[in-house]
Structure formats: C-alpha cells, structure tokens
C-alpha cells in the first residue's frame, strides 16, 4: 500500500478522520491539522470577544469553536472543500460569516497568519481579525476586490471599526481580565 502524502487529503479523507477520532481536526488546502486544547488565556479572550458581540444585540450572531465552517476555495489543484473551526465568527444574515476572529497561540500562529488568511480571503470572508493575547493587539484585514488589505493594528487603547456591525468596538474589552 502506498503511503499517503500529508498535504493531499480530500474532503472524503477528512470525513473518515473526523469519524475515527475524538480529536478536533481542520482541513485546509488538502492538509489535516490536529487541534490542540486551548489555554485558559486563549479561552478567556475568545469568551470576551463573544461577549462583546453578543451584548451588542445587533442582527449579527457570534459563534465560537468548536463549530465546523465549510469553505470552498479552488487553488493549488487541491480538493476545493475546506473545514475550519475559527475561534469566533460573526454571522450577519448570510451563509458565510461576515467576520472571523482568530486568537493566536504558539501552536496556531503560523497557520492563522498564513493558511487561514489565504483561505478566508479566497472564500470571501469580508473581515479577518488576528488577535494577539500576549501583546493585546488586534490586526485587521478587510476584503477589497477579492484581496485582503491590511487595515492596521489596534491596541487596548483603541476603538476598532468592525464593518459587519456598522460600528466600532473597544479593543480593551477583548482583553478584560487578561494578565
């Protein structure tokens, strides 16, 4: 039997892996990523972001991982079907989330800043936010003409525009109680 390449998984392979293990996995551009458990700091930041958007009582609904998000992106000659579990998603009346927030951890930073950024851009996610708990900074990307444009870093002293909600949020609230 021939060994399987680690970067050429299909959606059907993902389904078999997902059924055969209790571990959370993601499929991004034909690669399978095992999901490690989150730290307390990571979970606290995710909870804070969810609470900020839930308390706004807007039309958008925040959701948190684990929640399988199926995205289609045809690049690299790989299976175009991808499955990810973003930390926080804002659904604003559309099938796809309008905004995604990924909270960095040492084990996910490279994936979040590279593969997931490319996937979300290709799939048409309007806003992508990379949250760095260690530095209490949020990096914002906005989709324009099919490409992400970097809109800056926002710190705890800043308010940050979130176009999906048609307003701004206090970045400081994302990091409340975080040491």
Kinemage of the C-alpha trace (Angstrom):
@kinemage 1
@onewidth
@group {chain A} dominant
@subgroup {mainchain}
@vectorlist {calphas} color= white
{ca unk a 1} P 0.000 0.000 0.000
{ca unk a 2} L 1.322 3.414 -0.930
{ca unk a 3} L 1.902 5.972 1.843
{ca unk a 4} L -0.435 8.940 1.720
{ca unk a 5} L 1.023 12.416 1.338
{ca unk a 6} L 0.280 14.625 4.316
{ca unk a 7} L -0.712 17.579 2.160
{ca unk a 8} L -3.071 15.882 -0.307
{ca unk a 9} L -6.093 14.991 1.771
{ca unk a 10} L -9.555 15.227 0.290
{ca unk a 11} L -12.826 16.123 1.940
{ca unk a 12} L -13.707 12.408 1.995
{ca unk a 13} L -10.428 11.725 3.865
{ca unk a 14} L -11.360 14.455 6.347
{ca unk a 15} L -14.740 12.819 6.979
{ca unk a 16} L -13.077 9.445 7.656
{ca unk a 17} L -10.537 11.018 10.032
{ca unk a 18} L -13.260 13.035 11.767
{ca unk a 19} L -15.314 9.855 12.330
{ca unk a 20} L -12.381 7.753 13.510
{ca unk a 21} L -11.049 10.109 16.187
{ca unk a 22} L -12.430 12.173 19.020
{ca unk a 23} L -9.872 14.874 18.250
{ca unk a 24} L -10.923 18.069 16.514
{ca unk a 25} L -9.349 18.447 13.078
{ca unk a 26} L -9.313 21.045 10.321
{ca unk a 27} L -8.822 20.555 6.589
{ca unk a 28} L -7.088 23.490 4.894
{ca unk a 29} L -5.847 23.288 1.296
{ca unk a 30} L -5.511 19.494 1.497
{ca unk a 31} L -3.672 19.480 4.839
{ca unk a 32} L -5.077 17.988 8.023
{ca unk a 33} L -4.400 19.938 11.208
{ca unk a 34} L -4.989 18.372 14.600
{ca unk a 35} L -6.465 20.867 17.055
{ca unk a 36} L -4.782 21.124 20.448
{ca unk a 37} L -6.639 22.127 23.593
{ca unk a 38} L -6.693 25.851 24.289
{ca unk a 39} L -5.021 27.598 27.214
{ca unk a 40} L -7.050 29.437 29.844
{ca unk a 41} L -5.852 32.794 28.461
{ca unk a 42} L -6.921 31.800 24.946
{ca unk a 43} L -10.362 30.726 26.173
{ca unk a 44} L -10.773 33.924 28.207
{ca unk a 45} L -10.033 36.099 25.174
{ca unk a 46} L -12.405 34.049 22.985
{ca unk a 47} L -15.102 34.400 25.648
{ca unk a 48} L -14.549 38.149 25.883
{ca unk a 49} L -14.820 38.618 22.105
{ca unk a 50} L -18.003 36.529 22.011
{ca unk a 51} L -19.479 38.533 24.893
{ca unk a 52} L -18.633 41.892 23.240
{ca unk a 53} L -20.570 40.965 20.109
{ca unk a 54} L -23.374 39.105 21.894
{ca unk a 55} L -24.015 42.108 24.147
{ca unk a 56} L -24.387 44.493 21.181
{ca unk a 57} L -27.786 42.974 20.368
{ca unk a 58} L -27.189 43.543 16.668
{ca unk a 59} L -28.525 41.390 13.857
{ca unk a 60} L -25.216 39.527 13.775
{ca unk a 61} L -24.868 36.285 15.712
{ca unk a 62} L -21.483 35.384 17.153
{ca unk a 63} L -20.458 31.720 17.220
{ca unk a 64} L -17.398 30.080 18.769
{ca unk a 65} L -15.404 26.915 18.139
{ca unk a 66} L -15.994 24.086 18.019
{ca unk a 67} L -18.200 24.904 15.039
{ca unk a 68} L -17.354 23.437 11.643
{ca unk a 69} L -17.209 26.121 8.981
{ca unk a 70} L -17.198 24.685 5.451
{ca unk a 71} L -15.442 26.927 2.934
{ca unk a 72} L -14.820 26.427 -0.765
{ca unk a 73} L -11.630 27.694 -2.326
{ca unk a 74} L -10.225 26.402 -5.594
{ca unk a 75} L -6.458 26.851 -5.519
{ca unk a 76} L -3.335 24.715 -5.724
{ca unk a 77} L -5.145 21.964 -7.662
{ca unk a 78} L -6.382 20.509 -4.371
{ca unk a 79} L -9.859 19.496 -3.264
{ca unk a 80} L -11.644 22.876 -3.012
{ca unk a 81} L -13.540 21.859 0.150
{ca unk a 82} L -12.067 23.048 3.450
{ca unk a 83} L -13.326 22.706 7.012
{ca unk a 84} L -12.098 25.016 9.781
{ca unk a 85} L -13.095 25.921 13.312
{ca unk a 86} L -12.452 29.649 13.766
{ca unk a 87} L -12.332 30.933 17.337
{ca unk a 88} L -15.123 33.499 16.855
{ca unk a 89} L -17.344 34.118 13.817
{ca unk a 90} L -19.941 36.810 13.180
{ca unk a 91} L -22.889 35.694 11.071
{ca unk a 92} L -24.785 38.714 9.788
{ca unk a 93} L -27.692 37.237 7.854
{ca unk a 94} L -25.565 35.456 5.270
{ca unk a 95} L -24.469 31.848 4.894
{ca unk a 96} L -20.807 32.741 5.438
{ca unk a 97} L -19.590 34.715 8.428
{ca unk a 98} L -19.050 38.395 7.768
{ca unk a 99} L -16.067 38.476 10.122
{ca unk a 100} L -13.721 35.935 11.694
{ca unk a 101} L -11.536 36.387 14.776
{ca unk a 102} L -8.628 34.005 15.326
{ca unk a 103} L -6.911 34.173 18.712
{ca unk a 104} L -3.240 33.298 18.338
{ca unk a 105} L -1.474 30.685 20.370
{ca unk a 106} L 2.098 29.465 19.848
{ca unk a 107} L 0.880 26.275 18.133
{ca unk a 108} L -1.531 28.032 15.713
{ca unk a 109} L 0.098 31.390 14.918
{ca unk a 110} L 1.741 30.361 11.637
{ca unk a 111} L -1.420 28.621 10.387
{ca unk a 112} L -3.646 31.570 11.384
{ca unk a 113} L -1.364 34.160 9.753
{ca unk a 114} L -0.779 32.220 6.551
{ca unk a 115} L -3.048 29.341 5.522
{ca unk a 116} L -6.187 30.610 7.222
{ca unk a 117} L -5.633 34.163 5.999
{ca unk a 118} L -5.348 32.864 2.401
{ca unk a 119} L -8.367 30.580 2.849
{ca unk a 120} L -10.610 33.294 4.315
{ca unk a 121} L -9.540 35.700 1.580
{ca unk a 122} L -10.254 33.141 -1.163
{ca unk a 123} L -13.619 32.187 0.392
{ca unk a 124} L -14.735 35.829 0.505
{ca unk a 125} L -14.818 36.489 4.266
{ca unk a 126} L -15.233 40.277 4.429
{ca unk a 127} L -13.173 40.924 7.580
{ca unk a 128} L -10.461 38.897 9.262
{ca unk a 129} L -9.059 39.783 12.677
{ca unk a 130} L -5.942 38.208 14.174
{ca unk a 131} L -5.956 38.634 17.951
{ca unk a 132} L -2.614 38.516 19.790
{ca unk a 133} L -3.253 37.995 23.526
{ca unk a 134} L 0.414 38.334 24.507
{ca unk a 135} L 0.635 41.873 23.150
{ca unk a 136} L -3.064 42.770 23.464
{ca unk a 137} L -3.208 43.753 19.810
{ca unk a 138} L -5.746 43.007 17.074
{ca unk a 139} L -4.657 43.035 13.443
{ca unk a 140} L -7.425 43.791 10.937
{ca unk a 141} L -7.714 42.709 7.306
{ca unk a 142} L -10.546 43.792 5.025
{ca unk a 143} L -11.547 42.224 1.719
{ca unk a 144} L -11.352 44.581 -1.271
{ca unk a 145} L -11.637 43.329 -4.837
{ca unk a 146} L -11.042 39.761 -3.697
{ca unk a 147} L -7.850 40.533 -1.760
{ca unk a 148} L -7.211 41.338 1.883
{ca unk a 149} L -5.985 44.820 2.639
{ca unk a 150} L -4.257 45.332 5.984
{ca unk a 151} L -6.145 47.976 7.979
{ca unk a 152} L -3.789 48.232 10.932
{ca unk a 153} L -3.066 47.047 14.433
{ca unk a 154} L -5.410 48.089 17.200
{ca unk a 155} L -4.346 48.071 20.855
{ca unk a 156} L -6.241 48.183 24.136
{ca unk a 157} L -6.381 51.987 23.954
{ca unk a 158} L -8.156 51.935 20.577
{ca unk a 159} L -11.642 51.575 19.254
{ca unk a 160} L -11.693 49.360 16.194
{ca unk a 161} L -14.114 49.586 13.273
{ca unk a 162} L -15.990 46.381 12.514
{ca unk a 163} L -17.837 46.970 9.267
{ca unk a 164} L -20.047 43.909 9.735
{ca unk a 165} L -21.796 45.591 12.655
{ca unk a 166} L -21.601 49.077 11.189
{ca unk a 167} L -19.769 50.403 14.223
{ca unk a 168} L -16.762 50.213 16.483
{ca unk a 169} L -15.747 48.115 19.479
{ca unk a 170} L -13.395 48.892 22.345
{ca unk a 171} L -10.410 46.588 21.882
{ca unk a 172} L -9.766 46.835 25.624
{ca unk a 173} L -12.892 44.689 26.211
{ca unk a 174} L -11.319 41.784 24.290
{ca unk a 175} L -8.576 41.630 26.920
{ca unk a 176} L -10.512 42.333 30.151
{ca unk a 177} L -9.130 40.248 32.994
{ca unk a 178} L -6.209 39.001 30.910
{ca unk a 179} L -2.802 39.142 32.584
